[in-house]
Amino acid sequence: MNIVEPIRSKEDIKKVEQYLAQRSLRNRLIFVFGINTGLRVSDILGLNVSDVLNKTHIEIREQKTNKYKMFPLNNKLRELISEYLKNRSFEEPLFVGKKHKRLHRSQVYRFLNEACRAVGVKSRVGTHTMRKTFGYFYYKQFNNVVLLQKILNHSNPAVTLRYIGITQDEIDFSYYNFEL
């Protein structure tokens, strides 16, 4: 299993989003959804139009853990969803491919890697990068590992810090700033 990393630069996030926006509203929305909600890609791709249309909150049962989760959609997501859903059927999958079949995680992996390479993101990228990016910036903004642990459904705070790469960042920072 390859370990992927969060995108640790807001500038890189903006570049990836702009790259995707120029090519596909769907792919941009998937990326923005992932980095703003912390959902696993399987849960994002499992959404239907009815799950998000005219909603302020999303309610799902996580595929991996089977745990119930409810969370609000921020303004950016609600606007992008509204733009994306023009002329869509209420009961169809939210994210579909060219044959109107539910999008597969491998397709997300491909477009995300392509976008990151194109804009010069150097970290190891995969579909889980979106979830880790959410976690990384959530922790940086609120500095509340216990709440982030709950959001990500991790067993303890140490797992959450290791997951988002904070522990290694802190170790690196301490080495770079230690000198005798």
C-alpha positions as CSV (number, residue, x, y, z in Angstrom):
1,M,0.0,0.0,0.0
2,N,1.4,3.4,-1.0
3,I,1.2,6.1,1.7
4,V,-0.1,9.4,0.4
5,E,0.3,12.8,1.9
6,P,-1.8,15.9,2.3
7,I,-1.2,18.9,0.1
8,R,0.4,21.2,2.6
9,S,0.3,24.4,0.7
10,K,-2.9,26.5,0.2
11,E,-1.2,27.9,-3.0
12,D,-0.9,24.3,-4.4
13,I,-4.5,23.6,-3.4
14,K,-5.6,26.7,-5.4
15,K,-3.5,25.6,-8.4
16,V,-5.0,22.1,-8.4
17,E,-8.5,23.5,-8.1
18,Q,-8.0,26.0,-10.9
19,Y,-6.5,23.3,-13.1
20,L,-9.5,21.1,-12.5
21,A,-11.9,24.0,-13.0
22,Q,-10.5,24.6,-16.5
23,R,-11.2,21.0,-17.5
24,S,-14.2,19.7,-15.6
25,L,-16.7,21.1,-13.2
26,R,-17.3,17.6,-11.9
27,N,-13.7,16.9,-11.1
28,R,-13.3,20.3,-9.5
29,L,-16.4,19.6,-7.3
30,I,-15.0,16.1,-6.3
31,F,-11.7,17.7,-5.2
32,V,-13.4,20.6,-3.4
33,F,-15.8,18.2,-1.8
34,G,-12.9,16.0,-0.5
35,I,-10.8,18.8,0.9
36,N,-13.8,20.5,2.5
37,T,-15.5,17.5,4.1
38,G,-12.8,15.0,4.9
39,L,-15.0,12.2,3.4
40,R,-13.3,9.1,1.9
41,V,-13.5,9.0,-1.8
42,S,-15.8,5.9,-1.6
43,D,-18.3,8.0,0.4
44,I,-18.1,11.0,-2.0
45,L,-18.7,8.7,-5.0
46,G,-21.5,7.0,-3.2
47,L,-23.6,10.2,-3.0
48,N,-26.7,10.7,-5.1
49,V,-28.1,14.0,-6.4
50,S,-30.9,13.7,-3.7
51,D,-28.3,13.6,-1.0
52,V,-27.1,17.1,-1.7
53,L,-29.7,19.0,-3.8
54,N,-31.0,22.0,-1.8
55,K,-29.4,20.6,1.4
56,T,-27.5,22.5,4.1
57,H,-26.3,19.3,5.7
58,I,-25.3,15.9,4.4
59,E,-26.3,12.7,6.2
60,I,-24.5,9.5,5.2
61,R,-23.6,6.1,6.6
62,E,-19.8,5.7,6.0
63,Q,-19.0,2.8,3.8
64,K,-15.9,1.7,5.6
65,T,-17.1,2.0,9.2
66,N,-20.9,1.9,8.7
67,K,-21.1,4.8,11.1
68,Y,-23.7,7.5,10.7
69,K,-22.3,10.9,9.9
70,M,-24.0,14.3,9.5
71,F,-22.2,17.5,8.7
72,P,-23.0,20.9,7.1
73,L,-22.0,22.0,3.6
74,N,-20.0,25.2,3.6
75,N,-21.0,28.1,1.2
76,K,-18.4,27.2,-1.4
77,L,-19.7,23.6,-1.7
78,R,-23.3,24.7,-1.8
79,E,-22.6,27.1,-4.7
80,L,-20.5,24.6,-6.7
81,I,-23.2,21.9,-6.1
82,S,-25.9,24.2,-7.3
83,E,-23.9,25.1,-10.5
84,Y,-23.1,21.4,-11.1
85,L,-26.6,20.1,-10.7
86,K,-28.4,22.2,-13.3
87,N,-30.6,19.8,-15.3
88,R,-29.9,16.7,-13.3
89,S,-32.3,14.0,-12.2
90,F,-33.1,13.8,-8.5
91,E,-32.3,10.0,-8.1
92,E,-29.2,9.6,-10.2
93,P,-25.6,9.3,-8.8
94,L,-24.0,12.6,-8.1
95,F,-20.8,11.9,-9.9
96,V,-21.1,9.9,-13.2
97,G,-18.7,9.2,-16.0
98,K,-19.3,9.4,-19.8
99,K,-21.7,6.4,-19.8
100,H,-23.8,7.8,-17.0
101,K,-22.5,5.2,-14.6
102,R,-21.3,6.0,-11.1
103,L,-17.7,7.3,-11.2
104,H,-15.0,4.8,-10.0
105,R,-12.2,5.7,-7.5
106,S,-9.6,4.9,-10.2
107,Q,-10.9,7.7,-12.4
108,V,-10.6,10.1,-9.4
109,Y,-7.0,8.9,-8.8
110,R,-6.1,9.5,-12.4
111,F,-7.4,13.1,-12.7
112,L,-6.1,14.0,-9.3
113,N,-2.6,12.8,-10.1
114,E,-2.7,14.4,-13.5
115,A,-3.7,17.8,-11.9
116,C,-1.1,17.6,-9.2
117,R,1.7,16.7,-11.6
118,A,0.6,19.5,-14.0
119,V,0.8,22.2,-11.3
120,G,4.0,20.9,-9.6
121,V,2.7,19.3,-6.4
122,K,5.6,17.2,-5.2
123,S,4.0,15.1,-2.5
124,R,2.7,11.5,-3.0
125,V,-0.9,11.9,-4.2
126,G,-3.8,9.5,-4.2
127,T,-7.5,9.8,-3.6
128,H,-6.9,9.8,0.2
129,T,-4.8,13.0,-0.3
130,M,-8.1,15.0,-0.3
131,R,-9.1,13.5,3.1
132,K,-5.6,14.1,4.6
133,T,-5.5,17.6,3.2
134,F,-8.8,18.4,5.0
135,G,-7.4,16.9,8.2
136,Y,-4.1,18.8,7.9
137,F,-5.7,22.2,7.4
138,Y,-8.5,21.6,9.9
139,Y,-5.9,20.8,12.6
140,K,-3.7,23.8,11.6
141,Q,-6.8,26.1,11.8
142,F,-8.5,24.9,15.0
143,N,-5.6,23.0,16.7
144,N,-8.2,20.6,18.1
145,V,-7.0,17.1,17.6
146,V,-9.8,15.5,19.6
147,L,-12.6,17.1,17.5
148,L,-10.7,16.1,14.3
149,Q,-10.3,12.6,15.6
150,K,-14.1,12.5,16.0
151,I,-14.7,13.9,12.5
152,L,-12.4,11.4,10.9
153,N,-13.6,8.5,13.1
154,H,-10.1,7.6,14.4
155,S,-9.5,5.6,17.5
156,N,-7.3,8.1,19.3
157,P,-5.5,11.5,18.8
158,A,-2.1,9.9,18.1
159,V,-3.6,8.1,15.1
160,T,-5.1,11.3,13.8
161,L,-1.8,13.3,14.1
162,R,0.2,10.5,12.4
163,Y,-2.5,10.2,9.7
164,I,-2.3,13.9,8.7
165,G,1.5,14.0,9.0
166,I,1.7,16.5,11.9
167,T,3.9,14.4,14.0
168,Q,6.6,14.2,11.2
169,D,6.2,17.9,10.5
170,E,6.8,18.7,14.2
171,I,9.9,16.4,14.3
172,D,11.3,17.9,11.1
173,F,10.7,21.4,12.4
174,S,12.4,20.6,15.7
175,Y,15.5,19.2,13.9
176,Y,15.7,22.2,11.5
177,N,15.5,24.6,14.4
178,F,18.0,22.7,16.7
179,E,21.6,23.5,16.5
180,L,24.5,23.2,19.0
